Amino acid sequence: MTWTPWIEIEPYGTDNETVRHLYDNTQNIVTGLPPDTVRLNSLTPSVAELLHNLNYTIHKSAKGLTAREREIAALVVSSYNG
């Protein structure tokens, strides 16, 4: 019986142009690597891109919120951070 991992991840050097574009768009400026959530969703690049954009938008736009709204934003962001 062959082992089948429960999570498949496209490699960074993939020939899949959509995944390469996703990796390029979402990479961390410091490390040059995409977040773990993006890597884990690499076989569904459109979903990974939406999750990354949601995370980024909440993090960038969480100004002027009430304490409760900041807590909710932190929960949502932490749910999608890798």
PDB file of N, CA, C and O in Angstrom:
ATOM      1  N   MET A   1       0.849  -1.179   0.000  1.00  0.00           N
ATOM      2  CA  MET A   1       0.000   0.000   0.000  1.00  0.00           C
ATOM      3  C   MET A   1       0.894   1.242   0.000  1.00  0.00           C
ATOM      4  O   MET A   1       1.813   1.349   0.812  1.00  0.00           O
ATOM      5  N   THR A   2       0.627   2.160  -0.894  1.00  0.00           N
ATOM      6  CA  THR A   2       1.428   3.385  -0.961  1.00  0.00           C
ATOM      7  C   THR A   2       0.843   4.455  -0.053  1.00  0.00           C
ATOM      8  O   THR A   2      -0.371   4.553   0.131  1.00  0.00           O
ATOM      9  N   TRP A   3       1.728   5.239   0.498  1.00  0.00           N
ATOM     10  CA  TRP A   3       1.319   6.326   1.384  1.00  0.00           C
ATOM     11  C   TRP A   3       0.787   7.490   0.558  1.00  0.00           C
ATOM     12  O   TRP A   3       1.433   7.929  -0.394  1.00  0.00           O
ATOM     13  N   THR A   4      -0.382   7.983   0.921  1.00  0.00           N
ATOM     14  CA  THR A   4      -0.947   9.166   0.291  1.00  0.00           C
ATOM     15  C   THR A   4      -1.091  10.238   1.359  1.00  0.00           C
ATOM     16  O   THR A   4      -1.888  10.081   2.284  1.00  0.00           O
ATOM     17  N   PRO A   5      -0.328  11.336   1.246  1.00  0.00           N
ATOM     18  CA  PRO A   5      -0.440  12.381   2.260  1.00  0.00           C
ATOM     19  C   PRO A   5      -1.831  13.006   2.237  1.00  0.00           C
ATOM     20  O   PRO A   5      -2.461  13.106   1.184  1.00  0.00           O
ATOM     21  N   TRP A   6      -2.299  13.422   3.402  1.00  0.00           N
ATOM     22  CA  TRP A   6      -3.635  14.017   3.477  1.00  0.00           C
ATOM     23  C   TRP A   6      -3.648  15.435   2.936  1.00  0.00           C
ATOM     24  O   TRP A   6      -4.705  15.958   2.583  1.00  0.00           O
ATOM     25  N   ILE A   7      -2.481  16.059   2.870  1.00  0.00           N
ATOM     26  CA  ILE A   7      -2.387  17.400   2.280  1.00  0.00           C
ATOM     27  C   ILE A   7      -1.368  17.333   1.157  1.00  0.00           C
ATOM     28  O   ILE A   7      -0.231  16.907   1.359  1.00  0.00           O
ATOM     29  N   GLU A   8      -1.777  17.749  -0.005  1.00  0.00           N
ATOM     30  CA  GLU A   8      -0.837  17.838  -1.116  1.00  0.00           C
ATOM     31  C   GLU A   8      -0.472  19.304  -1.298  1.00  0.00           C
ATOM     32  O   GLU A   8      -1.322  20.189  -1.205  1.00  0.00           O
ATOM     33  N   ILE A   9       0.798  19.542  -1.558  1.00  0.00           N
ATOM     34  CA  ILE A   9       1.283  20.906  -1.737  1.00  0.00           C
ATOM     35  C   ILE A   9       2.079  20.964  -3.029  1.00  0.00           C
ATOM     36  O   ILE A   9       2.996  20.171  -3.246  1.00  0.00           O
ATOM     37  N   GLU A  10       1.718  21.909  -3.882  1.00  0.00           N
ATOM     38  CA  GLU A  10       2.492  22.111  -5.114  1.00  0.00           C
ATOM     39  C   GLU A  10       3.872  22.641  -4.731  1.00  0.00           C
ATOM     40  O   GLU A  10       3.966  23.528  -3.883  1.00  0.00           O
ATOM     41  N   PRO A  11       4.931  22.130  -5.324  1.00  0.00           N
ATOM     42  CA  PRO A  11       6.273  22.633  -5.014  1.00  0.00           C
ATOM     43  C   PRO A  11       6.468  24.056  -5.546  1.00  0.00           C
ATOM     44  O   PRO A  11       5.755  24.498  -6.447  1.00  0.00           O
ATOM     45  N   TYR A  12       7.441  24.759  -4.973  1.00  0.00           N
ATOM     46  CA  TYR A  12       7.710  26.134  -5.413  1.00  0.00           C
ATOM     47  C   TYR A  12       8.094  26.190  -6.882  1.00  0.00           C
ATOM     48  O   TYR A  12       7.769  27.159  -7.567  1.00  0.00           O
ATOM     49  N   GLY A  13       8.772  25.183  -7.368  1.00  0.00           N
ATOM     50  CA  GLY A  13       9.210  25.173  -8.759  1.00  0.00           C
ATOM     51  C   GLY A  13       8.214  24.516  -9.697  1.00  0.00           C
ATOM     52  O   GLY A  13       8.606  23.979 -10.733  1.00  0.00           O
ATOM     53  N   THR A  14       6.942  24.549  -9.357  1.00  0.00           N
ATOM     54  CA  THR A  14       5.908  23.890 -10.145  1.00  0.00           C
ATOM     55  C   THR A  14       5.812  24.457 -11.559  1.00  0.00           C
ATOM     56  O   THR A  14       6.144  25.616 -11.807  1.00  0.00           O
ATOM     57  N   ASP A  15       5.356  23.622 -12.464  1.00  0.00           N
ATOM     58  CA  ASP A  15       5.100  24.077 -13.835  1.00  0.00           C
ATOM     59  C   ASP A  15       3.725  24.726 -13.963  1.00  0.00           C
ATOM     60  O   ASP A  15       3.408  25.321 -14.993  1.00  0.00           O
ATOM     61  N   ASN A  16       2.912  24.612 -12.917  1.00  0.00           N
ATOM     62  CA  ASN A  16       1.567  25.184 -12.922  1.00  0.00           C
ATOM     63  C   ASN A  16       1.685  26.705 -12.803  1.00  0.00           C
ATOM     64  O   ASN A  16       2.022  27.230 -11.742  1.00  0.00           O
ATOM     65  N   GLU A  17       1.405  27.397 -13.896  1.00  0.00           N
ATOM     66  CA  GLU A  17       1.581  28.851 -13.939  1.00  0.00           C
ATOM     67  C   GLU A  17       0.681  29.572 -12.933  1.00  0.00           C
ATOM     68  O   GLU A  17       1.089  30.579 -12.354  1.00  0.00           O
ATOM     69  N   THR A  18      -0.522  29.074 -12.722  1.00  0.00           N
ATOM     70  CA  THR A  18      -1.449  29.699 -11.772  1.00  0.00           C
ATOM     71  C   THR A  18      -0.880  29.646 -10.360  1.00  0.00           C
ATOM     72  O   THR A  18      -0.939  30.633  -9.627  1.00  0.00           O
ATOM     73  N   VAL A  19      -0.334  28.506  -9.977  1.00  0.00           N
ATOM     74  CA  VAL A  19       0.240  28.358  -8.637  1.00  0.00           C
ATOM     75  C   VAL A  19       1.511  29.195  -8.506  1.00  0.00           C
ATOM     76  O   VAL A  19       1.728  29.819  -7.467  1.00  0.00           O
ATOM     77  N   ARG A  20       2.353  29.221  -9.539  1.00  0.00           N
ATOM     78  CA  ARG A  20       3.555  30.067  -9.498  1.00  0.00           C
ATOM     79  C   ARG A  20       3.178  31.535  -9.307  1.00  0.00           C
ATOM     80  O   ARG A  20       3.811  32.242  -8.523  1.00  0.00           O
ATOM     81  N   HIS A  21       2.154  31.992 -10.016  1.00  0.00           N
ATOM     82  CA  HIS A  21       1.680  33.374  -9.888  1.00  0.00           C
ATOM     83  C   HIS A  21       1.176  33.621  -8.462  1.00  0.00           C
ATOM     84  O   HIS A  21       1.461  34.663  -7.872  1.00  0.00           O
ATOM     85  N   LEU A  22       0.435  32.669  -7.918  1.00  0.00           N
ATOM     86  CA  LEU A  22      -0.065  32.786  -6.547  1.00  0.00           C
ATOM     87  C   LEU A  22       1.103  32.899  -5.569  1.00  0.00           C
ATOM     88  O   LEU A  22       1.100  33.771  -4.700  1.00  0.00           O
ATOM     89  N   TYR A  23       2.097  32.025  -5.703  1.00  0.00           N
ATOM     90  CA  TYR A  23       3.260  32.072  -4.818  1.00  0.00           C
ATOM     91  C   TYR A  23       3.976  33.414  -4.927  1.00  0.00           C
ATOM     92  O   TYR A  23       4.378  33.984  -3.913  1.00  0.00           O
ATOM     93  N   ASP A  24       4.139  33.920  -6.141  1.00  0.00           N
ATOM     94  CA  ASP A  24       4.806  35.212  -6.334  1.00  0.00           C
ATOM     95  C   ASP A  24       4.021  36.349  -5.692  1.00  0.00           C
ATOM     96  O   ASP A  24       4.612  37.243  -5.087  1.00  0.00           O
ATOM     97  N   ASN A  25       2.699  36.324  -5.816  1.00  0.00           N
ATOM     98  CA  ASN A  25       1.855  37.400  -5.279  1.00  0.00           C
ATOM     99  C   ASN A  25       1.764  37.390  -3.766  1.00  0.00           C
ATOM    100  O   ASN A  25       1.566  38.442  -3.158  1.00  0.00           O
ATOM    101  N   THR A  26       1.902  36.243  -3.149  1.00  0.00           N
ATOM    102  CA  THR A  26       1.649  36.141  -1.713  1.00  0.00           C
ATOM    103  C   THR A  26       2.904  35.967  -0.877  1.00  0.00           C
ATOM    104  O   THR A  26       2.810  35.819   0.341  1.00  0.00           O
ATOM    105  N   GLN A  27       4.073  35.981  -1.498  1.00  0.00           N
ATOM    106  CA  GLN A  27       5.289  35.704  -0.734  1.00  0.00           C
ATOM    107  C   GLN A  27       5.581  36.783   0.297  1.00  0.00           C
ATOM    108  O   GLN A  27       5.304  37.964   0.087  1.00  0.00           O
ATOM    109  N   ASN A  28       6.141  36.350   1.401  1.00  0.00           N
ATOM    110  CA  ASN A  28       6.579  37.232   2.466  1.00  0.00           C
ATOM    111  C   ASN A  28       7.803  37.991   1.969  1.00  0.00           C
ATOM    112  O   ASN A  28       8.737  37.382   1.448  1.00  0.00           O
ATOM    113  N   ILE A  29       7.812  39.289   2.120  1.00  0.00           N
ATOM    114  CA  ILE A  29       8.908  40.116   1.611  1.00  0.00           C
ATOM    115  C   ILE A  29      10.232  39.736   2.272  1.00  0.00           C
ATOM    116  O   ILE A  29      11.277  39.744   1.621  1.00  0.00           O
ATOM    117  N   VAL A  30      10.190  39.408   3.553  1.00  0.00           N
ATOM    118  CA  VAL A  30      11.411  39.089   4.295  1.00  0.00           C
ATOM    119  C   VAL A  30      11.948  37.709   3.930  1.00  0.00           C
ATOM    120  O   VAL A  30      13.135  37.558   3.643  1.00  0.00           O
ATOM    121  N   THR A  31      11.070  36.701   3.942  1.00  0.00           N
ATOM    122  CA  THR A  31      11.520  35.319   3.717  1.00  0.00           C
ATOM    123  C   THR A  31      11.486  34.902   2.255  1.00  0.00           C
ATOM    124  O   THR A  31      12.197  33.982   1.853  1.00  0.00           O
ATOM    125  N   GLY A  32      10.663  35.575   1.459  1.00  0.00           N
ATOM    126  CA  GLY A  32      10.512  35.189   0.060  1.00  0.00           C
ATOM    127  C   GLY A  32       9.635  33.963  -0.134  1.00  0.00           C
ATOM    128  O   GLY A  32       9.556  33.418  -1.235  1.00  0.00           O
ATOM    129  N   LEU A  33       8.976  33.530   0.936  1.00  0.00           N
ATOM    130  CA  LEU A  33       8.124  32.344   0.884  1.00  0.00           C
ATOM    131  C   LEU A  33       6.663  32.722   1.075  1.00  0.00           C
ATOM    132  O   LEU A  33       6.365  33.697   1.764  1.00  0.00           O
ATOM    133  N   PRO A  34       5.745  31.967   0.478  1.00  0.00           N
ATOM    134  CA  PRO A  34       4.326  32.234   0.709  1.00  0.00           C
ATOM    135  C   PRO A  34       3.914  31.729   2.093  1.00  0.00           C
ATOM    136  O   PRO A  34       4.570  30.845   2.643  1.00  0.00           O
ATOM    137  N   PRO A  35       2.840  32.274   2.661  1.00  0.00           N
ATOM    138  CA  PRO A  35       2.354  31.797   3.957  1.00  0.00           C
ATOM    139  C   PRO A  35       1.959  30.319   3.881  1.00  0.00           C
ATOM    140  O   PRO A  35       1.649  29.796   2.811  1.00  0.00           O
ATOM    141  N   ASP A  36       1.979  29.668   5.036  1.00  0.00           N
ATOM    142  CA  ASP A  36       1.621  28.248   5.087  1.00  0.00           C
ATOM    143  C   ASP A  36       0.223  27.981   4.549  1.00  0.00           C
ATOM    144  O   ASP A  36       0.000  26.977   3.872  1.00  0.00           O
ATOM    145  N   THR A  37      -0.724  28.874   4.846  1.00  0.00           N
ATOM    146  CA  THR A  37      -2.088  28.634   4.362  1.00  0.00           C
ATOM    147  C   THR A  37      -2.144  28.654   2.848  1.00  0.00           C
ATOM    148  O   THR A  37      -2.908  27.898   2.248  1.00  0.00           O
ATOM    149  N   VAL A  38      -1.355  29.497   2.229  1.00  0.00           N
ATOM    150  CA  VAL A  38      -1.314  29.538   0.766  1.00  0.00           C
ATOM    151  C   VAL A  38      -0.720  28.236   0.239  1.00  0.00           C
ATOM    152  O   VAL A  38      -1.241  27.650  -0.710  1.00  0.00           O
ATOM    153  N   ARG A  39       0.368  27.786   0.855  1.00  0.00           N
ATOM    154  CA  ARG A  39       0.986  26.528   0.427  1.00  0.00           C
ATOM    155  C   ARG A  39       0.014  25.361   0.601  1.00  0.00           C
ATOM    156  O   ARG A  39      -0.089  24.501  -0.274  1.00  0.00           O
ATOM    157  N   LEU A  40      -0.694  25.331   1.721  1.00  0.00           N
ATOM    158  CA  LEU A  40      -1.615  24.224   1.980  1.00  0.00           C
ATOM    159  C   LEU A  40      -2.774  24.201   0.996  1.00  0.00           C
ATOM    160  O   LEU A  40      -3.354  23.146   0.742  1.00  0.00           O
ATOM    161  N   ASN A  41      -3.110  25.347   0.448  1.00  0.00           N
ATOM    162  CA  ASN A  41      -4.214  25.439  -0.513  1.00  0.00           C
ATOM    163  C   ASN A  41      -3.711  25.573  -1.945  1.00  0.00           C
ATOM    164  O   ASN A  41      -4.453  26.023  -2.819  1.00  0.00           O
ATOM    165  N   SER A  42      -2.467  25.191  -2.195  1.00  0.00           N
ATOM    166  CA  SER A  42      -1.862  25.415  -3.503  1.00  0.00           C
ATOM    167  C   SER A  42      -2.545  24.650  -4.626  1.00  0.00           C
ATOM    168  O   SER A  42      -2.418  25.031  -5.789  1.00  0.00           O
ATOM    169  N   LEU A  43      -3.256  23.594  -4.311  1.00  0.00           N
ATOM    170  CA  LEU A  43      -3.968  22.860  -5.357  1.00  0.00           C
ATOM    171  C   LEU A  43      -5.295  23.516  -5.693  1.00  0.00           C
ATOM    172  O   LEU A  43      -5.956  23.136  -6.659  1.00  0.00           O
ATOM    173  N   THR A  44      -5.683  24.501  -4.897  1.00  0.00           N
ATOM    174  CA  THR A  44      -6.867  25.314  -5.193  1.00  0.00           C
ATOM    175  C   THR A  44      -6.431  26.780  -5.107  1.00  0.00           C
ATOM    176  O   THR A  44      -6.804  27.480  -4.166  1.00  0.00           O
ATOM    177  N   PRO A  45      -5.645  27.248  -6.083  1.00  0.00           N
ATOM    178  CA  PRO A  45      -5.051  28.579  -6.002  1.00  0.00           C
ATOM    179  C   PRO A  45      -6.048  29.708  -5.812  1.00  0.00           C
ATOM    180  O   PRO A  45      -5.746  30.680  -5.119  1.00  0.00           O
ATOM    181  N   SER A  46      -7.226  29.605  -6.408  1.00  0.00           N
ATOM    182  CA  SER A  46      -8.188  30.707  -6.259  1.00  0.00           C
ATOM    183  C   SER A  46      -8.647  30.824  -4.810  1.00  0.00           C
ATOM    184  O   SER A  46      -8.841  31.935  -4.317  1.00  0.00           O
ATOM    185  N   VAL A  47      -8.823  29.702  -4.121  1.00  0.00           N
ATOM    186  CA  VAL A  47      -9.212  29.724  -2.709  1.00  0.00           C
ATOM    187  C   VAL A  47      -8.070  30.293  -1.873  1.00  0.00           C
ATOM    188  O   VAL A  47      -8.294  31.126  -0.995  1.00  0.00           O
ATOM    189  N   ALA A  48      -6.849  29.842  -2.145  1.00  0.00           N
ATOM    190  CA  ALA A  48      -5.690  30.328  -1.400  1.00  0.00           C
ATOM    191  C   ALA A  48      -5.525  31.833  -1.566  1.00  0.00           C
ATOM    192  O   ALA A  48      -5.215  32.537  -0.605  1.00  0.00           O
ATOM    193  N   GLU A  49      -5.731  32.326  -2.784  1.00  0.00           N
ATOM    194  CA  GLU A  49      -5.592  33.765  -3.023  1.00  0.00           C
ATOM    195  C   GLU A  49      -6.660  34.554  -2.263  1.00  0.00           C
ATOM    196  O   GLU A  49      -6.368  35.612  -1.706  1.00  0.00           O
ATOM    197  N   LEU A  50      -7.879  34.050  -2.238  1.00  0.00           N
ATOM    198  CA  LEU A  50      -8.948  34.728  -1.499  1.00  0.00           C
ATOM    199  C   LEU A  50      -8.648  34.762  -0.002  1.00  0.00           C
ATOM    200  O   LEU A  50      -8.850  35.791   0.644  1.00  0.00           O
ATOM    201  N   LEU A  51      -8.169  33.646   0.557  1.00  0.00           N
ATOM    202  CA  LEU A  51      -7.823  33.607   1.977  1.00  0.00           C
ATOM    203  C   LEU A  51      -6.686  34.575   2.281  1.00  0.00           C
ATOM    204  O   LEU A  51      -6.724  35.288   3.284  1.00  0.00           O
ATOM    205  N   HIS A  52      -5.686  34.601   1.424  1.00  0.00           N
ATOM    206  CA  HIS A  52      -4.564  35.520   1.622  1.00  0.00           C
ATOM    207  C   HIS A  52      -5.041  36.972   1.557  1.00  0.00           C
ATOM    208  O   HIS A  52      -4.663  37.789   2.396  1.00  0.00           O
ATOM    209  N   ASN A  53      -5.863  37.291   0.571  1.00  0.00           N
ATOM    210  CA  ASN A  53      -6.363  38.660   0.426  1.00  0.00           C
ATOM    211  C   ASN A  53      -7.220  39.069   1.615  1.00  0.00           C
ATOM    212  O   ASN A  53      -7.139  40.209   2.073  1.00  0.00           O
ATOM    213  N   LEU A  54      -8.046  38.148   2.124  1.00  0.00           N
ATOM    214  CA  LEU A  54      -8.860  38.442   3.308  1.00  0.00           C
ATOM    215  C   LEU A  54      -7.955  38.740   4.496  1.00  0.00           C
ATOM    216  O   LEU A  54      -8.153  39.734   5.196  1.00  0.00           O
ATOM    217  N   ASN A  55      -6.976  37.894   4.723  1.00  0.00           N
ATOM    218  CA  ASN A  55      -6.031  38.073   5.819  1.00  0.00           C
ATOM    219  C   ASN A  55      -5.322  39.423   5.695  1.00  0.00           C
ATOM    220  O   ASN A  55      -5.255  40.180   6.663  1.00  0.00           O
ATOM    221  N   TYR A  56      -4.799  39.722   4.517  1.00  0.00           N
ATOM    222  CA  TYR A  56      -4.057  40.961   4.277  1.00  0.00           C
ATOM    223  C   TYR A  56      -4.953  42.187   4.467  1.00  0.00           C
ATOM    224  O   TYR A  56      -4.549  43.160   5.104  1.00  0.00           O
ATOM    225  N   THR A  57      -6.149  42.141   3.922  1.00  0.00           N
ATOM    226  CA  THR A  57      -7.067  43.277   4.007  1.00  0.00           C
ATOM    227  C   THR A  57      -7.476  43.558   5.446  1.00  0.00           C
ATOM    228  O   THR A  57      -7.500  44.713   5.872  1.00  0.00           O
ATOM    229  N   ILE A  58      -7.797  42.512   6.192  1.00  0.00           N
ATOM    230  CA  ILE A  58      -8.174  42.705   7.595  1.00  0.00           C
ATOM    231  C   ILE A  58      -7.003  43.289   8.369  1.00  0.00           C
ATOM    232  O   ILE A  58      -7.173  44.232   9.142  1.00  0.00           O
ATOM    233  N   HIS A  59      -5.817  42.732   8.165  1.00  0.00           N
ATOM    234  CA  HIS A  59      -4.638  43.209   8.885  1.00  0.00           C
ATOM    235  C   HIS A  59      -4.350  44.675   8.555  1.00  0.00           C
ATOM    236  O   HIS A  59      -4.038  45.467   9.444  1.00  0.00           O
ATOM    237  N   LYS A  60      -4.455  45.026   7.288  1.00  0.00           N
ATOM    238  CA  LYS A  60      -4.128  46.381   6.843  1.00  0.00           C
ATOM    239  C   LYS A  60      -5.226  47.391   7.207  1.00  0.00           C
ATOM    240  O   LYS A  60      -4.931  48.559   7.465  1.00  0.00           O
ATOM    241  N   SER A  61      -6.473  46.950   7.229  1.00  0.00           N
ATOM    242  CA  SER A  61      -7.590  47.876   7.409  1.00  0.00           C
ATOM    243  C   SER A  61      -8.168  47.896   8.819  1.00  0.00           C
ATOM    244  O   SER A  61      -9.198  48.532   9.045  1.00  0.00           O
ATOM    245  N   ALA A  62      -7.541  47.226   9.760  1.00  0.00           N
ATOM    246  CA  ALA A  62      -8.103  47.134  11.112  1.00  0.00           C
ATOM    247  C   ALA A  62      -7.779  48.377  11.942  1.00  0.00           C
ATOM    248  O   ALA A  62      -7.264  48.267  13.054  1.00  0.00           O
ATOM    249  N   LYS A  63      -8.076  49.537  11.410  1.00  0.00           N
ATOM    250  CA  LYS A  63      -7.845  50.794  12.121  1.00  0.00           C
ATOM    251  C   LYS A  63      -9.199  51.437  12.404  1.00  0.00           C
ATOM    252  O   LYS A  63     -10.118  51.333  11.592  1.00  0.00           O
ATOM    253  N   GLY A  64      -9.322  52.092  13.537  1.00  0.00           N
ATOM    254  CA  GLY A  64     -10.558  52.768  13.885  1.00  0.00           C
ATOM    255  C   GLY A  64     -11.677  51.825  14.295  1.00  0.00           C
ATOM    256  O   GLY A  64     -12.849  52.201  14.272  1.00  0.00           O
ATOM    257  N   LEU A  65     -11.319  50.602  14.669  1.00  0.00           N
ATOM    258  CA  LEU A  65     -12.330  49.632  15.078  1.00  0.00           C
ATOM    259  C   LEU A  65     -12.512  49.664  16.590  1.00  0.00           C
ATOM    260  O   LEU A  65     -11.610  50.062  17.327  1.00  0.00           O
ATOM    261  N   THR A  66     -13.681  49.242  17.037  1.00  0.00           N
ATOM    262  CA  THR A  66     -13.913  49.117  18.476  1.00  0.00           C
ATOM    263  C   THR A  66     -13.081  47.945  18.997  1.00  0.00           C
ATOM    264  O   THR A  66     -12.542  47.158  18.218  1.00  0.00           O
ATOM    265  N   ALA A  67     -12.985  47.841  20.321  1.00  0.00           N
ATOM    266  CA  ALA A  67     -12.220  46.738  20.920  1.00  0.00           C
ATOM    267  C   ALA A  67     -12.790  45.393  20.482  1.00  0.00           C
ATOM    268  O   ALA A  67     -12.039  44.473  20.160  1.00  0.00           O
ATOM    269  N   ARG A  68     -14.101  45.279  20.470  1.00  0.00           N
ATOM    270  CA  ARG A  68     -14.736  44.014  20.057  1.00  0.00           C
ATOM    271  C   ARG A  68     -14.447  43.718  18.585  1.00  0.00           C
ATOM    272  O   ARG A  68     -14.163  42.575  18.228  1.00  0.00           O
ATOM    273  N   GLU A  69     -14.517  44.735  17.738  1.00  0.00           N
ATOM    274  CA  GLU A  69     -14.230  44.539  16.313  1.00  0.00           C
ATOM    275  C   GLU A  69     -12.768  44.128  16.097  1.00  0.00           C
ATOM    276  O   GLU A  69     -12.469  43.303  15.234  1.00  0.00           O
ATOM    277  N   ARG A  70     -11.858  44.718  16.895  1.00  0.00           N
ATOM    278  CA  ARG A  70     -10.445  44.322  16.794  1.00  0.00           C
ATOM    279  C   ARG A  70     -10.255  42.864  17.202  1.00  0.00           C
ATOM    280  O   ARG A  70      -9.470  42.140  16.591  1.00  0.00           O
ATOM    281  N   GLU A  71     -10.981  42.436  18.243  1.00  0.00           N
ATOM    282  CA  GLU A  71     -10.905  41.036  18.674  1.00  0.00           C
ATOM    283  C   GLU A  71     -11.403  40.103  17.573  1.00  0.00           C
ATOM    284  O   GLU A  71     -10.798  39.064  17.309  1.00  0.00           O
ATOM    285  N   ILE A  72     -12.504  40.480  16.937  1.00  0.00           N
ATOM    286  CA  ILE A  72     -13.054  39.664  15.849  1.00  0.00           C
ATOM    287  C   ILE A  72     -12.074  39.625  14.681  1.00  0.00           C
ATOM    288  O   ILE A  72     -11.829  38.562  14.109  1.00  0.00           O
ATOM    289  N   ALA A  73     -11.513  40.778  14.325  1.00  0.00           N
ATOM    290  CA  ALA A  73     -10.542  40.831  13.229  1.00  0.00           C
ATOM    291  C   ALA A  73      -9.324  39.973  13.554  1.00  0.00           C
ATOM    292  O   ALA A  73      -8.823  39.253  12.690  1.00  0.00           O
ATOM    293  N   ALA A  74      -8.847  40.045  14.795  1.00  0.00           N
ATOM    294  CA  ALA A  74      -7.695  39.231  15.200  1.00  0.00           C
ATOM    295  C   ALA A  74      -8.017  37.745  15.109  1.00  0.00           C
ATOM    296  O   ALA A  74      -7.172  36.947  14.704  1.00  0.00           O
ATOM    297  N   LEU A  75      -9.229  37.374  15.482  1.00  0.00           N
ATOM    298  CA  LEU A  75      -9.642  35.972  15.401  1.00  0.00           C
ATOM    299  C   LEU A  75      -9.684  35.494  13.953  1.00  0.00           C
ATOM    300  O   LEU A  75      -9.209  34.404  13.634  1.00  0.00           O
ATOM    301  N   VAL A  76     -10.257  36.323  13.082  1.00  0.00           N
ATOM    302  CA  VAL A  76     -10.337  35.951  11.666  1.00  0.00           C
ATOM    303  C   VAL A  76      -8.938  35.832  11.071  1.00  0.00           C
ATOM    304  O   VAL A  76      -8.638  34.864  10.372  1.00  0.00           O
ATOM    305  N   VAL A  77      -8.081  36.815  11.349  1.00  0.00           N
ATOM    306  CA  VAL A  77      -6.722  36.784  10.809  1.00  0.00           C
ATOM    307  C   VAL A  77      -5.962  35.574  11.343  1.00  0.00           C
ATOM    308  O   VAL A  77      -5.290  34.877  10.583  1.00  0.00           O
ATOM    309  N   SER A  78      -6.063  35.324  12.641  1.00  0.00           N
ATOM    310  CA  SER A  78      -5.320  34.194  13.213  1.00  0.00           C
ATOM    311  C   SER A  78      -5.818  32.861  12.676  1.00  0.00           C
ATOM    312  O   SER A  78      -5.061  31.892  12.613  1.00  0.00           O
ATOM    313  N   SER A  79      -7.082  32.811  12.291  1.00  0.00           N
ATOM    314  CA  SER A  79      -7.627  31.575  11.723  1.00  0.00           C
ATOM    315  C   SER A  79      -6.983  31.236  10.391  1.00  0.00           C
ATOM    316  O   SER A  79      -6.881  30.062  10.035  1.00  0.00           O
ATOM    317  N   TYR A  80      -6.548  32.250   9.650  1.00  0.00           N
ATOM    318  CA  TYR A  80      -5.991  32.024   8.325  1.00  0.00           C
ATOM    319  C   TYR A  80      -4.480  32.154   8.256  1.00  0.00           C
ATOM    320  O   TYR A  80      -3.884  31.883   7.214  1.00  0.00           O
ATOM    321  N   ASN A  81      -3.847  32.566   9.355  1.00  0.00           N
ATOM    322  CA  ASN A  81      -2.380  32.634   9.359  1.00  0.00           C
ATOM    323  C   ASN A  81      -1.815  31.232   9.434  1.00  0.00           C
ATOM    324  O   ASN A  81      -2.372  30.352  10.089  1.00  0.00           O
ATOM    325  N   GLY A  82      -0.690  31.040   8.745  1.00  0.00           N
ATOM    326  CA  GLY A  82      -0.098  29.714   8.709  1.00  0.00           C
ATOM    327  C   GLY A  82       0.873  29.454   9.776  1.00  0.00           C
ATOM    328  O   GLY A  82       1.438  28.362   9.844  1.00  0.00           O
TER     329      GLY A  82
END
